[in-house]
Amino acid sequence: MILGKVIGTVWATRKDEQLKGMKLQLVREIAEDGSDKSRVVVCVDSVGAGVGETVLFAQGSSARQTELTRNKPIDAVITAIVDKLDTV
């Protein structure tokens, strides 16, 4: 899984039938210290995350393992909202 921060919402009124009803969020990858990385990914939101929240997201075949995304054309999915992050 990868750390990220939700920076926006993607609105797509015309999309594949298998994506209907799914919320699409724009997520910027972040480092463990919370600093921004340059990569931005569109993720299906499976947990109800909002803009500004720190999240964990999965990509590739792992993104198609949730109940919401199973066997769907998904490449990235938000799998958790991070409450706290401790580093040493």
N, C-alpha and C positions, 0 to 999 in steps of 0.2 A: 504494500500500500504506500501511497505517496501523500505527504502533507500539502495542503493547499488552503487558499482563502477564497471564498466566494466573492467575486467582484461585480457580478451582474447576472441578469437573466436574459436568455435567448428566446425570442418569440418567433415561432414558425407556424403559421396557420395552415400551410400546405406541406404535408410531410407523409412519409410512408405510414400505412395503416397500423403497422406494428408499434409505431411511436405515439399514436394518439393517446392523450391523457397523461403523458409523461412530461414532467417539468424539466426544462433544460437550463442548467446554470453554467455561467462562465467562471472558471476556477483558475487562479494563478498559483502555480507551484511555489512553495515557500521552503526556506531552509529551516533547520531545527531551532535556530535562534529567532525565527519569525521574519527574517529578511526576505524580500521578494526575489524570486528568480525570474528569468525572462519568459519562461514557457507558460502559455495560457491554453487551457483545454476546455472544450464543451463537454459537460458531464450530465448524464441523467441523474436526477436527485431522487434517491430512494428513501431518504430519511427526513425530508422537510427542512433542509438547511436554508438559511436566509443570507442575504448580502451582508458581508462583514464577518461572517462566522468562519472559524478555522475548521477544516474538515479533513477526513481521510478519503482518498479516492483510489480506485483500482482501474487498471487498463487491460486491454487485450482480452484474452479468453476469460480471465478472472472477472471482468466486468459483466460477463453473461452468466454469472452464477447466482445472482439474487433472484428471489421470487418474481420481482417486477421485470427483470431483464432477461430471464432465461430464454435462450433460443431466439433472441431478437438482434437486429443489426446495431448493436451498441459497442462502442469502443472504450468508453469511460463512464464510471458510475460513482457517485458519492455514497460511501458505505457507513460513515460515522461522522458525528459532530464532536469535535474535540473540546472537552471541558477544561482540561488542564494538561500542560506539557512540562515535565521536569527533565532537565538535562544535567549532567555532571560536568 
